[in-house]
Amino acid sequence: MSKEESEREDNPVLGRNAYPEVTSVDNAALLSFGLVVNDTISWTKGEVLGRGAYGTVYCGLTGQGQLIAVKQVSLDASDPESAKREYGRLQGEVELLKTLRHTNIVGFLGTSLYQHVVSIFMEYIPGGSIASILHRFGPLPERVLALYTHQILDGVAYLHLNRVIHRDLKGNNVMLMPTGVIKLIDFGCARRLSCLNHTASNSGDLLKSVHGTPYWMAPEVINETGYGRKSDIWSVGCTVFEMATGKPPLAHMDKMAALFYIGAKRGLMPSLPDTFSDSAKDFVKICLTSDQRLRPSVGQLLKHAFIPNHETTVNSWETQKKICCNHPDGLCG
C-alpha cells in the first residue's frame, strides 16, 4: 500500500471505497472559527471526548493544525433499513445544526460520510462539560452558578425563538470554554416544530415521544401527554440544581423510581440547600413546576432576580422577539 493509499485508509474523510464519499463543509463557519477553507476537512483522530446513545465524540487535529470535535456514528451495513433510518436522523440533526449560530451554542463546521461512518465536525470546547467541572471542583458557588445559568438561558432562548426544543439539557450537554463561556451541545434529541406552543388548545403540535435523560425529564415527557418548549425549562431547573449541589434532583433514587416520582406529580421536588439565596431557591422551584402551563417561559426566567444584569438581558430578549415575529410570547409560526 502506497503512503497516499495508507493515509486514505486511515482517514475517514479522505478515504475512498465503493461507497462514494459525501462531504459538506460550512465555509462561513470554518472562517468564523479561524479554520482554513477547503473542499474537505482533513483531520487526524485523537482521544475520545465523550460517548452517548447517538455516537462517539473524538478530538481531531485538522490538516492546518487546529483542534476540532468530531462526532462519529457507524451505520449498520448489515441492515440497510436500519442504516437508512439512522442516516435520516443524522441528516435531520445536521440540517438543524446548520441553522444555529449563537455564542452559547456549539458551532457546526461540516459533515462527511465514508465507509458507513458519518462524521459531524464541530467547534472544540476544551473546558469539558459542566458535569466534569463538578467532578473536578465540586458544586459551584452561587455567583458562578448565576453566571452559567444566565448563559444557559440565553442559549435556550435562542433555540426557542428558532422553534427548536433541545430535549436533553443536562450537565453533560452543557460545555465550558476556558474563558467562562457556556456552550450547549448534543442536538441528537433536538426537534424543530412548525409552531412552538405549550397550551392544551394547541396540543396538535406538541411532541409525545419520550426523549431525554430520566433525572432531567419533565412530567409531561414521562407521561407522554404532549410537551413543547416548557420541557426544556424543567431540564434547566434540574441542571441548575445539579450545578448547585453536584447531582440532579432525586439522584438518591433509582432511575425508574425517579421517573415514577416525577411522573406521578404527587411529591414536591427537592429545593436548593439553605446556603443558597432565596432568589436562587425560587428560580429552581418555579422551573420545577409540575404543570407545564404554570411553568415560566425562558423570557420570564430572564427577568428573574437570580439572573445577573437581568434588565440588560430582558431588553436584549425583547429586541430579539421583535426581530423574530410579532407574537406576544415571542413564538415564530
C-alpha positions as CSV (number, residue, x, y, z in Angstrom):
1,M,0.0,0.0,0.0
2,S,1.4,3.4,-1.0
3,K,1.8,6.2,1.5
4,E,-1.1,8.0,-0.1
5,E,-3.3,4.9,0.0
6,S,-2.4,4.3,3.6
7,E,-3.3,7.9,4.5
8,R,-6.6,7.5,2.8
9,E,-7.3,4.2,4.5
10,D,-6.6,5.7,7.9
11,N,-8.6,8.9,7.3
12,P,-12.4,8.5,7.2
13,V,-12.7,11.9,5.4
14,L,-10.1,11.3,2.7
15,G,-10.5,7.6,2.2
16,R,-12.4,6.1,-0.8
17,N,-14.2,2.8,-1.5
18,A,-17.3,1.5,-3.3
19,Y,-19.5,3.9,-1.3
20,P,-18.9,7.4,-2.6
21,E,-17.8,9.9,0.0
22,V,-20.2,12.7,0.8
23,T,-18.7,15.8,2.3
24,S,-20.4,19.0,3.4
25,V,-18.4,21.9,4.7
26,D,-19.8,25.2,6.0
27,N,-17.2,27.7,4.7
28,A,-18.6,30.6,6.7
29,A,-18.5,28.5,9.9
30,L,-14.9,27.5,9.1
31,L,-13.8,31.1,8.7
32,S,-15.6,32.2,11.8
33,F,-13.6,29.7,13.8
34,G,-10.3,30.6,12.2
35,L,-10.2,27.4,10.1
36,V,-8.7,27.3,6.6
37,V,-11.5,26.8,4.0
38,N,-11.0,23.7,1.9
39,D,-13.3,21.4,-0.1
40,T,-12.9,18.8,2.7
41,I,-11.8,18.8,6.3
42,S,-8.7,16.6,6.6
43,W,-8.1,15.5,10.1
44,T,-6.4,13.0,12.4
45,K,-8.4,11.2,15.1
46,G,-7.4,11.8,18.7
47,E,-8.8,10.8,22.1
48,V,-12.4,10.1,22.9
49,L,-14.1,13.2,24.4
50,G,-17.4,11.5,25.1
51,R,-19.7,8.7,24.3
52,G,-23.5,8.7,24.2
53,A,-26.5,6.9,22.8
54,Y,-26.1,8.7,19.5
55,G,-22.4,8.3,18.8
56,T,-18.8,8.9,20.0
57,V,-17.1,12.3,20.0
58,Y,-13.4,12.5,19.3
59,C,-10.8,15.3,19.4
60,G,-9.4,15.9,16.0
61,L,-6.4,17.7,14.6
62,T,-7.0,19.3,11.2
63,G,-4.5,19.4,8.4
64,Q,-4.0,23.1,9.2
65,G,-3.1,22.2,12.9
66,Q,-6.4,23.3,14.6
67,L,-8.4,21.3,17.1
68,I,-11.9,20.3,16.4
69,A,-14.5,18.0,17.8
70,V,-15.8,15.1,15.6
71,K,-18.9,13.2,16.4
72,Q,-18.9,9.8,14.6
73,V,-21.8,7.4,14.1
74,S,-21.3,4.0,12.5
75,L,-24.3,2.9,10.3
76,D,-25.2,-0.8,10.4
77,A,-24.1,-2.1,6.9
78,S,-25.8,-5.4,7.6
79,D,-29.2,-3.8,8.0
80,P,-29.9,-1.4,5.1
81,E,-33.3,-0.3,6.5
82,S,-31.8,0.5,10.0
83,A,-28.9,2.3,8.4
84,K,-31.2,4.4,6.3
85,R,-33.3,5.4,9.3
86,E,-30.2,6.3,11.3
87,Y,-28.8,8.3,8.4
88,G,-32.0,10.1,8.1
89,R,-32.0,11.0,11.8
90,L,-28.4,12.3,11.4
91,Q,-29.3,14.3,8.4
92,G,-32.0,16.0,10.5
93,E,-29.5,16.8,13.2
94,V,-27.1,18.3,10.7
95,E,-29.8,20.3,9.0
96,L,-30.8,21.8,12.4
97,L,-27.2,22.5,13.4
98,K,-26.5,24.3,10.2
99,T,-29.1,26.9,11.1
100,L,-27.9,27.6,14.6
101,R,-25.4,30.5,15.2
102,H,-25.2,31.7,18.7
103,T,-22.4,32.4,21.3
104,N,-23.9,29.8,23.6
105,I,-24.5,27.1,21.0
106,V,-21.7,24.8,19.8
107,G,-20.5,25.7,16.3
108,F,-21.1,23.4,13.4
109,L,-18.3,23.0,10.8
110,G,-19.3,20.3,8.4
111,T,-20.0,16.6,7.7
112,S,-18.7,13.6,5.9
113,L,-19.8,10.1,5.1
114,Y,-17.3,7.3,4.4
115,Q,-17.4,3.5,4.7
116,H,-20.8,3.7,6.6
117,V,-19.3,6.2,9.1
118,V,-21.0,9.6,9.4
119,S,-18.7,12.3,10.9
120,I,-20.1,15.6,12.1
121,F,-17.4,18.3,12.6
122,M,-17.9,20.8,15.4
123,E,-16.2,23.5,17.4
124,Y,-13.8,22.1,20.0
125,I,-14.7,23.1,23.6
126,P,-11.6,22.4,25.7
127,G,-13.1,23.1,29.1
128,G,-15.2,20.0,29.1
129,S,-18.8,19.5,30.3
130,I,-20.3,21.1,33.4
131,A,-20.6,17.5,34.8
132,S,-16.9,17.1,34.5
133,I,-16.3,20.5,36.1
134,L,-18.5,19.5,39.0
135,H,-16.5,16.3,39.3
136,R,-13.2,18.2,39.4
137,F,-14.2,21.2,41.5
138,G,-17.4,20.3,43.3
139,P,-20.7,22.2,43.4
140,L,-20.5,25.8,42.1
141,P,-20.6,28.9,44.3
142,E,-23.8,30.9,43.8
143,R,-22.1,33.7,41.8
144,V,-20.7,31.3,39.2
145,L,-24.0,29.4,39.3
146,A,-25.9,32.5,38.3
147,L,-23.4,33.4,35.5
148,Y,-23.6,30.0,34.0
149,T,-27.4,29.9,34.3
150,H,-27.7,33.2,32.6
151,Q,-25.8,31.9,29.6
152,I,-27.7,28.6,29.5
153,L,-31.0,30.7,29.4
154,D,-29.6,32.8,26.6
155,G,-28.8,29.6,24.6
156,V,-32.2,28.2,25.3
157,A,-33.9,31.5,24.4
158,Y,-32.2,31.4,21.0
159,L,-33.3,27.8,20.4
160,H,-36.9,28.6,21.4
161,L,-37.0,31.7,19.2
162,N,-36.0,29.4,16.4
163,R,-38.7,26.9,17.2
164,V,-36.1,24.3,18.5
165,I,-36.6,22.2,21.6
166,H,-33.3,20.7,22.9
167,R,-35.0,17.8,24.8
168,D,-31.8,16.7,26.6
169,L,-30.5,19.6,28.6
170,K,-28.2,18.4,31.5
171,G,-24.7,18.9,32.9
172,N,-23.2,16.5,30.3
173,N,-24.6,18.6,27.5
174,V,-23.5,22.0,28.8
175,M,-19.9,22.7,28.0
176,L,-17.5,25.4,29.3
177,M,-14.9,27.3,27.4
178,P,-11.7,28.3,29.3
179,T,-13.0,31.9,29.1
180,G,-16.1,31.1,31.1
181,V,-18.4,31.0,28.0
182,I,-21.1,28.3,28.2
183,K,-22.0,26.2,25.1
184,L,-25.0,23.9,24.7
185,I,-24.1,20.7,22.8
186,D,-25.6,17.4,21.6
187,F,-28.6,18.1,19.4
188,G,-29.3,14.4,18.7
189,C,-32.6,14.6,20.5
190,A,-33.5,18.2,19.4
191,R,-36.6,18.9,17.3
192,R,-37.8,21.9,15.4
193,L,-41.5,22.5,15.3
194,S,-43.6,24.4,12.8
195,C,-45.2,26.3,15.7
196,L,-43.9,26.1,19.3
197,N,-46.8,26.1,21.6
198,H,-47.5,24.6,25.0
199,T,-51.1,25.0,25.8
200,A,-53.8,22.3,25.6
201,S,-55.6,24.3,22.8
202,N,-52.6,23.8,20.6
203,S,-51.9,20.2,21.6
204,G,-51.8,19.1,17.9
205,D,-48.3,20.5,17.6
206,L,-47.0,19.0,20.9
207,L,-44.5,16.2,20.9
208,K,-45.3,13.0,22.6
209,S,-42.3,10.7,22.1
210,V,-40.1,10.1,25.1
211,H,-36.7,11.7,24.8
212,G,-34.2,12.8,27.4
213,T,-32.4,11.5,30.5
214,P,-34.5,10.4,33.5
215,Y,-33.4,12.7,36.3
216,W,-33.8,15.8,34.0
217,M,-37.0,14.7,32.3
218,A,-40.2,16.7,32.7
219,P,-43.5,15.1,34.0
220,E,-45.3,15.7,30.7
221,V,-42.5,14.0,28.8
222,I,-42.6,10.9,31.1
223,N,-46.4,10.7,30.9
224,E,-46.4,11.3,27.1
225,T,-49.3,13.8,27.4
226,G,-47.7,16.2,25.0
227,Y,-45.0,18.8,25.5
228,G,-43.2,21.7,23.9
229,R,-40.6,24.2,25.0
230,K,-41.6,24.1,28.7
231,S,-40.0,20.7,28.9
232,D,-36.6,22.4,28.4
233,I,-37.4,24.8,31.3
234,W,-37.9,21.8,33.6
235,S,-34.5,20.5,32.5
236,V,-32.9,23.9,33.0
237,G,-34.1,23.8,36.6
238,C,-32.7,20.3,37.1
239,T,-29.4,21.4,35.6
240,V,-29.2,24.4,37.9
241,F,-29.9,22.1,40.8
242,E,-27.1,19.8,39.5
243,M,-24.6,22.7,39.3
244,A,-25.5,23.9,42.8
245,T,-25.4,20.5,44.6
246,G,-23.2,18.3,42.3
247,K,-26.1,16.0,41.4
248,P,-29.6,16.3,39.8
249,P,-32.8,16.3,41.8
250,L,-33.7,12.8,43.1
251,A,-30.3,11.4,42.4
252,H,-30.6,9.3,45.6
253,M,-33.3,7.3,43.8
254,D,-33.0,4.6,41.2
255,K,-33.7,5.9,37.7
256,M,-37.1,4.2,37.4
257,A,-38.1,5.3,40.9
258,A,-37.3,8.9,40.0
259,L,-39.3,8.6,36.7
260,F,-42.4,7.3,38.7
261,Y,-42.0,10.0,41.3
262,I,-41.8,12.8,38.7
263,G,-44.5,11.4,36.5
264,A,-46.9,10.9,39.4
265,K,-46.7,14.6,40.4
266,R,-47.5,13.5,43.9
267,G,-44.4,14.8,45.7
268,L,-42.6,18.1,45.8
269,M,-39.3,18.3,44.0
270,P,-36.3,18.9,46.3
271,S,-35.2,22.5,46.9
272,L,-31.8,24.0,47.0
273,P,-30.0,23.9,50.3
274,D,-30.4,26.9,52.7
275,T,-26.9,28.1,51.9
276,F,-28.3,29.5,48.7
277,S,-30.2,32.8,48.4
278,D,-34.0,32.9,48.3
279,S,-33.8,34.1,44.7
280,A,-31.7,31.0,43.7
281,K,-34.1,28.7,45.5
282,D,-37.2,30.3,43.9
283,F,-35.6,30.1,40.5
284,V,-35.2,26.3,40.7
285,K,-38.7,25.9,42.3
286,I,-40.6,27.7,39.5
287,C,-38.6,25.8,36.9
288,L,-39.7,22.5,38.5
289,T,-43.4,23.4,38.4
290,S,-45.2,20.1,37.6
291,D,-48.0,21.8,35.5
292,Q,-46.2,23.0,32.3
293,R,-48.9,25.6,31.8
294,L,-47.9,27.3,35.0
295,R,-44.2,26.8,34.4
296,P,-42.4,30.1,33.3
297,S,-41.1,30.7,29.8
298,V,-37.4,31.4,29.1
299,G,-38.4,35.1,28.7
300,Q,-39.9,35.2,32.2
301,L,-36.8,33.4,33.7
302,L,-34.5,36.0,32.1
303,K,-36.4,38.6,34.2
304,H,-35.9,36.7,37.4
305,A,-33.9,38.3,40.3
306,F,-31.5,35.4,40.3
307,I,-30.2,36.2,36.8
308,P,-27.3,38.8,37.0
309,N,-27.8,42.0,35.0
310,H,-31.3,40.7,34.2
311,E,-32.6,44.1,33.0
312,T,-30.0,44.2,30.2
313,T,-30.8,40.6,29.3
314,V,-34.5,41.3,29.2
315,N,-34.0,44.3,26.9
316,S,-32.0,42.1,24.5
317,W,-34.7,39.4,24.7
318,E,-37.4,41.9,23.8
319,T,-35.4,43.1,20.8
320,Q,-34.9,39.5,19.6
321,K,-38.7,38.9,19.9
322,K,-39.5,42.0,17.8
323,I,-37.0,40.9,15.1
324,C,-38.3,37.3,15.2
325,C,-42.0,38.0,15.0
326,N,-44.9,39.9,16.4
327,H,-46.3,37.1,18.6
328,P,-46.8,38.4,22.2
329,D,-45.0,35.4,23.6
330,G,-42.1,35.5,21.1
331,L,-43.3,32.4,19.1
332,C,-42.4,32.0,15.5
333,G,-45.1,30.2,13.4
